[in-house]
Amino acid sequence: MEIITKFIDKNGLILAFLIVGIILFISDQISRIVFNKKFPTPALAIIIGLVLAYVGGAITHGEKGISDIKWLSGMGTLGGNMLRDFAIVSTAFGASIALIKKSGLIGAISLIIGILLSFTIGLSIAWLMGYRDAISLTTIGAGACTYIVGPVTGAALGAGSDVIALSIATGVVKVVTVALITPVIAKRIGLDNSRSAMVFGGIMGTNAGVMAGLAATDPKLVPYGAMTATFYTGLGCLVCPSLFYFLVKGMV
Amino acid sequence: MIIYGVALLALCYIGGQLLGDWLGILLHANANVGGVGFAMLFLILINSWLEKKGYLDELTSSGLRFWSQMYIPIVVAMAATQNVKAAFSSGMVAILAGFIPVLISFAIIPVISRLIKS
């Protein structure tokens, strides 16, 4: 037993790779078997992550979720700010200037409106529910953009872990809502051609939700939605912890 | 080599984050102002330039692609290490702030589609 404890102590990050791999495997199976792929795997995996964080907090009364359990402290290394930001930056790899030109004005307009809309409404709801400080308001508003923009913004501004957790959860609710409602409502909002799919991708922006939603509507539309959605998180990470934060700070 | 891709990513990350920190000081924000966003912007610019010049080979790309595939697992680990217990009592905020903006966004899509068409 002592050997194992010592081993895990020294190899926490490697154990975290294994655990997260298992979480994603389970999520993928649930998505496939229970939900017929209609429920995005990333959203399920993050929900499992949040549940584990709650369990960790309940057991240890600590503030760092599952990583407060000693032998799981490697999860904190894997999910820490440095690796997270590094991996998020790499997602811009798929985007190029050629793609920006291709998505053009449609993309630009829908992205700007989409981010503004989600941020403002998310922030207003946080305000109505009693949040008053600029950092928490901005972080939750950013979470209403995507589950990435939320924690990136929160970490950049120095928000509390509980507020960051809320912003992740907000983003996850968004993914699930987009994925499940899109196929039902597609006809009504004219989501049946490449142009409206690009608008849809730019307005919603949450990648996993956009792709799952469009795939269930008409697989041919997926690349168009993905084209504009690709830029959403990057743009969100750029404007939320800067321009938007200062605007919110000025108003609070 | 794969490390070229990873090093390129590191270069963009460092440049972006430093710019974000520096802007934070400049604007008296005590925060990193848009660092990740700047880093992504740098990556898009450098990547497009390299692609145009034909310098981007398969192995370099796979160094970048590995990390972009790792982001969901990393986000899962991040979610698992937040103070969810403290956030649980205000979980309604997450449900409403996740749900309502999406409904309004759905409503606005046909409006914008039409606007762009004309």
Contacts between the chains, C-beta under 8 A, distances in Angstrom:
chain1	res1	chain2	res2	distance
A	16	B	77	6.0
A	17	B	73	7.9
A	20	B	73	4.5
A	20	B	74	7.9
A	20	B	76	5.3
A	20	B	77	5.3
A	21	B	73	7.2
A	23	B	76	5.7
A	23	B	80	8.0
A	24	B	72	7.3
A	24	B	73	6.1
A	24	B	76	6.8
A	42	B	72	4.8
A	42	B	75	7.5
A	42	B	76	7.9
A	45	B	72	6.8
A	45	B	73	7.9
A	45	B	76	4.7
A	46	B	75	6.3
A	46	B	76	5.7
A	46	B	79	4.8
A	48	B	76	7.4
A	49	B	75	7.9
A	49	B	76	4.4
A	49	B	77	7.0
A	49	B	78	7.6
A	49	B	79	3.4
A	49	B	80	3.9
A	50	B	79	5.0
A	50	B	80	7.3
A	50	B	82	7.4
A	50	B	84	5.3
A	51	B	84	7.9
A	52	B	80	4.5
A	53	B	79	6.4
A	53	B	80	4.9
A	53	B	81	6.3
A	53	B	82	5.2
A	53	B	83	7.5
A	53	B	84	3.9
A	53	B	85	7.6
A	54	B	84	4.3
A	54	B	85	5.5
A	54	B	88	6.3
A	56	B	80	7.4
A	56	B	81	7.9
A	57	B	83	6.4
A	57	B	84	6.0
A	57	B	85	3.1
A	57	B	86	7.3
A	58	B	85	5.9
A	63	B	83	4.5
A	63	B	86	7.1
A	64	B	81	5.4
A	64	B	82	7.8
A	64	B	83	7.0
A	65	B	80	5.5
A	65	B	81	4.4
A	65	B	82	5.2
A	65	B	83	6.6
A	65	B	84	5.9
A	66	B	80	4.6
A	66	B	81	6.2
A	67	B	80	7.4
A	67	B	81	4.4
A	75	B	77	5.0
A	75	B	80	5.4
A	75	B	81	5.3
A	76	B	77	8.0
A	76	B	81	4.9
A	78	B	73	7.6
A	78	B	74	6.1
A	78	B	77	4.0
A	79	B	74	6.1
A	79	B	75	7.6
A	79	B	76	7.5
A	79	B	77	3.2
A	79	B	78	3.5
A	79	B	79	7.3
A	79	B	80	6.4
A	79	B	81	4.7
A	80	B	78	7.6
A	80	B	81	7.8
A	83	B	74	5.5
A	84	B	71	7.9
A	84	B	74	5.3
A	84	B	75	6.9
A	84	B	78	5.3
A	85	B	13	6.8
A	85	B	17	7.1
A	85	B	35	7.5
A	85	B	36	5.2
A	85	B	39	7.6
A	86	B	9	6.8
A	86	B	10	7.7
A	86	B	13	5.5
A	86	B	67	6.5
A	87	B	67	5.1
A	87	B	68	7.1
A	87	B	70	5.0
A	87	B	71	3.9
A	87	B	74	4.7
A	87	B	75	8.0
A	88	B	36	5.9
A	88	B	40	7.7
A	88	B	71	5.7
A	89	B	9	6.4
A	89	B	12	6.0
A	89	B	13	5.2
A	89	B	16	6.8
A	89	B	36	6.1
A	89	B	39	4.4
A	89	B	40	5.4
A	89	B	43	6.1
A	90	B	9	5.3
A	90	B	43	7.4
A	90	B	64	5.5
A	90	B	65	7.9
A	90	B	67	3.7
A	90	B	68	4.2
A	90	B	70	7.9
A	90	B	71	6.9
A	91	B	40	7.6
A	91	B	68	4.7
A	91	B	71	5.6
A	92	B	39	7.9
A	92	B	40	3.7
A	92	B	41	7.6
A	92	B	43	4.6
A	92	B	44	5.3
A	92	B	47	7.8
A	93	B	9	8.0
A	93	B	43	6.4
A	93	B	47	6.3
A	93	B	61	7.7
A	93	B	64	4.4
A	93	B	65	6.6
A	93	B	68	5.3
A	94	B	68	7.0
A	95	B	40	7.9
A	95	B	44	5.2
A	96	B	44	6.4
A	96	B	47	6.2
A	96	B	48	4.6
A	96	B	51	6.5
A	97	B	44	6.8
A	97	B	45	7.3
A	97	B	48	4.1
A	98	B	48	6.9
A	100	B	44	7.7
A	105	B	116	7.2
A	106	B	116	5.3
A	109	B	112	6.8
A	109	B	115	7.9
A	109	B	116	6.6
A	110	B	112	5.9
A	113	B	108	7.1
A	113	B	112	6.5
A	114	B	105	6.5
A	117	B	101	6.4
A	117	B	104	6.5
A	117	B	105	5.9
A	117	B	108	6.8
A	118	B	101	4.3
A	118	B	102	7.9
A	118	B	105	6.7
A	121	B	97	7.6
A	121	B	100	5.9
A	121	B	101	4.2
A	121	B	104	6.0
A	122	B	97	4.2
A	122	B	98	7.9
A	122	B	101	5.5
A	125	B	93	6.6
A	125	B	96	4.9
A	125	B	97	4.4
A	125	B	100	6.3
A	126	B	93	5.8
A	126	B	97	6.1
A	129	B	90	6.8
A	129	B	92	6.8
A	129	B	93	4.7
A	129	B	96	7.4
A	131	B	93	7.5
A	140	B	93	6.5
A	140	B	97	5.8
A	141	B	97	7.8
A	143	B	94	7.5
A	143	B	97	6.7
A	143	B	98	7.6
A	144	B	97	4.9
A	144	B	98	6.5
A	144	B	101	4.9
A	147	B	75	6.9
A	148	B	71	7.8
A	148	B	75	6.7
A	151	B	75	7.8
A	151	B	78	6.2
A	152	B	36	5.1
A	155	B	32	7.9
A	156	B	20	6.9
A	156	B	31	5.4
A	156	B	32	4.0
A	156	B	33	7.2
A	156	B	34	7.6
A	156	B	35	6.4
A	156	B	36	7.3
A	157	B	31	4.6
A	157	B	32	7.9
A	158	B	30	7.2
A	158	B	31	6.1
A	160	B	83	7.2
A	160	B	86	7.9
A	161	B	82	5.1
A	161	B	83	3.7
A	161	B	86	7.4
A	162	B	82	7.4
A	162	B	83	4.5
A	162	B	84	7.7
A	162	B	86	3.7
A	162	B	87	4.1
A	162	B	90	7.8
A	163	B	87	7.2
A	164	B	82	5.6
A	164	B	83	8.0
A	165	B	79	7.6
A	165	B	82	3.7
A	165	B	83	5.8
A	165	B	84	4.7
A	165	B	86	7.6
A	165	B	87	4.1
A	166	B	87	4.7
A	166	B	90	6.3
A	166	B	91	7.6
A	166	B	93	5.9
A	166	B	94	5.2
A	167	B	94	7.9
A	168	B	75	7.9
A	168	B	78	7.5
A	168	B	79	5.3
A	168	B	82	6.6
A	169	B	84	8.0
A	169	B	87	7.1
A	169	B	91	6.8
A	169	B	94	3.7
A	169	B	95	8.0
A	169	B	98	7.2
A	170	B	93	7.3
A	170	B	94	4.4
A	170	B	97	4.6
A	170	B	98	4.4
A	171	B	98	6.8
A	172	B	94	7.8
A	172	B	98	6.9
A	173	B	94	5.8
A	173	B	95	5.5
A	173	B	97	7.7
A	173	B	98	2.6
A	173	B	99	5.8
A	174	B	98	4.4
A	174	B	99	7.7
A	174	B	101	7.1
A	174	B	102	5.6
A	176	B	98	7.9
A	177	B	98	6.4
A	177	B	99	5.4
A	177	B	102	4.5
A	177	B	103	7.8
A	178	B	102	5.7
A	181	B	102	7.1
A	181	B	106	6.9
A	185	B	106	5.8
A	189	B	106	5.9
A	189	B	107	7.8
A	189	B	109	4.8
A	189	B	110	4.9
A	190	B	109	7.6
A	190	B	110	5.0
A	190	B	113	5.9
A	191	B	109	7.0
A	195	B	113	6.3
A	195	B	116	7.0
A	195	B	117	7.2
A	196	B	109	6.7
A	196	B	110	7.6
A	196	B	113	4.5
A	199	B	109	5.7
A	199	B	112	5.2
A	199	B	113	5.1
A	199	B	116	6.9
A	200	B	109	5.7
A	203	B	105	4.9
A	203	B	108	6.7
A	203	B	109	5.7
A	203	B	112	7.0
A	204	B	102	7.1
A	204	B	105	6.0
A	234	B	37	5.9
A	234	B	40	4.1
A	234	B	41	7.2
A	234	B	44	7.8
A	235	B	37	7.0
A	236	B	37	7.7
A	237	B	34	6.9
A	237	B	36	4.3
A	237	B	37	4.1
A	237	B	40	6.7
A	238	B	34	4.7
A	238	B	36	7.8
A	238	B	37	2.6
A	238	B	38	6.7
A	238	B	40	7.4
A	238	B	41	6.9
A	239	B	34	7.1
A	239	B	37	7.1
A	241	B	20	7.7
A	241	B	31	6.4
A	241	B	32	6.6
A	241	B	33	6.0
A	241	B	34	5.5
A	241	B	35	7.8
A	241	B	37	7.8
A	242	B	23	7.1
A	242	B	33	4.4
A	242	B	34	3.9
A	242	B	37	7.6
A	243	B	34	8.0
A	245	B	29	7.2
A	245	B	31	7.2
A	245	B	33	7.7
A	246	B	27	7.2
A	246	B	29	7.4
